[in-house]
Amino acid sequence: MLQMQIDSKPVQKSALVALGANLPSSVGEPEKTLCYAISNLRWRTNSLMYRSRFFSTPCFPVGYGPDYVNGAVEFKFQGKANELLNILHDIEKIFGRARDTRWSGRVLDLDLLTFGDIIAPSLNGYAQWRDMPLSQQIQQTPTEMILPHPRLQDRAFVLGPLMDIVPDWRHPVFGLTVQQMYGRLSVADRDALRPMPEP
C-alpha cells in the first residue's frame, strides 16, 4: 500500500478510468460518445489503452435518468493524478458535460478510479468518503481528489467492466482483487449488467 501526496514527483503509473453516459451528446447516442471519448483520451495521454466491453446498466440511483452505457479503460500515464483528472474533466466538457448537478443524467462521465496504488488525500480522508451514507453522498461533492474511488467496490457497473481488463487488480486498502469484489456483489446486481454488441 502506497500512501502519498497527489502532488508528488510525476512518474508513470497505471490508471483505471470508468466511463458512463445515459444522454445523447453532439456526436450521437451514449455508446458512440464513449467511443469518441476513448479516442480523445488516447490522443491526450499518448497511451496504449485496454478497453472493456460496453454494458447497459440501470441508472444509479434509481430514478435519476435512463439506463447507462458503462465501460472502463486501463493505461499508463506519465504525470500527476491531478493532471490526469484535469484531462478527464476537459474531455467531459468537449462533449457537453456540465458539473452543476450531482448524480444527474449526463452525456459523459469519466471517473478516475485508481492511479497506481495511491491513497489520497489520506487513509482517513478516503475512509470518510467511503463510509458516507448515500443521503450525504448525493448532497456533497468532494473538494479534493479521493483515490481510489471510494465506492468502486460496491458498484457492478464499475466492477463488471473491470472484470474484462484487470480481474487481478488488487485494491490498495481492502487487499481484494476485482474478481473477489465482483463475487461479493449480489446476483441481482451482477445480472443487471447487460453486455452490448461491439460498436
N, C-alpha and C positions, 0 to 999 in steps of 0.2 A: 504494500500500500504506500503510495506516494502522496504526501500532503504538502502543498506548496502554494505560494502566492501565484495568482494568474498572470502577473506582470513579470515573471521570471525570464531569464535569457531564452530567446527563441531557439527551439530545437524541433526536429521533425518528429511528429507524434501521429499515432493512428487516431483518426476521428471517426465517430459514428454519428450520422445525421438521419433523423426521421423526417419523412416528407408526408404531407397530407393536404388535401383540398376537397371542398364539397360545393363550391360555387364556380361557375364558369368565369374564365378570365378573358383578356383580349385575344388570346390565341386559341381559345376553344374550351372544351369540357375539361374537368379536373385531370383526367388521365393524360391528356395532351399537355396541360400546363406542367405536370410533374416531369414529363419527358424533356420539355424545354428548360425547365429549372435545373435538371441534372446536367444538361449540356452546358448551361451557363455556369454552373458551379465547377464543372470540369475545366472549363476555359479559364475561370477566375483563379483557380488554385493550381492549374497546370498539373493535375493529378490523374493517375490511373485509378478508376473507381470500380468497385464491385457493387452491383445493384441487385436488390431483391426483386422478386415478382411484385406486381401491384395487387393489392387486396381491396375488396369492397368491404367496408366495416360500418357498423351502426354508429351514428353520431354520439359523441360523448361530450357533456352529459346528455342524457336522453331529452329530446325535445328542443335542442339548440340548433336544429337545422337538418338538412338532408343527409343521407349516408355519405361517408367519406371514401375517397380513394387514398390508400396509405401505402408507403414503401419505405425503404431505408437504403443508405449507401455507406460504404466504408472506404476510406482513402487515407493517404499520408499527407500531412500539412506541415510545411516549413514556416513556422511563425508562432505567434502567441494565440492563446484561446480567444482573447477578446478581439483580435484581428479577424479570426475566422467567423466569430459571431457577427461582426460588422458586415462581412461579406454576405452572410446568410440574410441579414436584415435588408441589405441593399437589393439582393435578388428578389426578396419578397415585394419590395416597393416597385420594382420593374413591372411586376405582374399585377399591381394594383392593391396589394395588401395594405390596409390601414390598421394601425395598432391602437384603436380607440375604444374597443370593447373587448373585455377578456372573455375567451371561450365563445365567441360568436361564430357564425358561419364565415368561411374565409376562402379566398381564391387561391391562397398558397400559405402553407405553414412549414417552415424549416426549423426544426428543433435540434440544437447541438446536444446530443445525448451524452457523449463522453469525449475526452481529449486525453489520450494516454490513460494513465492511472491517477490523474489529478483529482483531488477532492477540494472543492472550493465553495465558499471562501474559507471554510474550516470544517472539521468534522462536526462540530456543534452547529454551525450555520447550516450545513447540509441537512443534519438531523431535524432541525427546526422546521424546514420546509417539507421534508419527507413525512413528518408526523402531523402536519397541519390538517385539521378537519376539512372535508370537502366544502362546507359552507364558507370557510375562510379562504380557501384556495380560489373560489370563484370571485371573491371581492378584492383580494390582494394580489399585487404584482411585485415580484422581487425587484429591488433596486440594485442588486449586484448579481453576478453570474453564479449559478448554482450548478456544480458538477460533482458526480454525474447527475443526469436529470433525476430529480427526487422521486418520480413516480414511474420510471420506466419498468420497474419490476412488477407493477400492478396492471399493466396495460397490454392486452392481447394485440391491439393494433400496432404496438411498438415491437413486442417480442416476436410476434408471428413473422414479420419481415426480417428481423434479425436472425431468426432461425435459418433463413435462406443463405445468409452470408457469413455469420460469425457465431454458430451454435456453441462453440467452445470458449467464447469470450467470457472472462470471469469478472464479476462485479467487485470493484476495489473495496467496498465496505462490507457487503454480505459474504463475499467469497464464493458465491454461487455462479454457475455458468448460465448462459442464456437458455440452454436446453433445460437445466434444472428449474429455472424461474418459470419458463413456459409450462413445464409439467405441473407446477403448483397452481396454475390458473384453473378456474372451474371449466368443466367440459362445455358448459353453455357459452362461456367466453371464447374458448378455442373454436367451437363450432360456428360462431358468428362471423369468423374470418372467411371470406369467400375469395379464393384466388381468381384473378381475372386473366383473360387471354392476353398473350404478349401483344403490345401495340405494334 
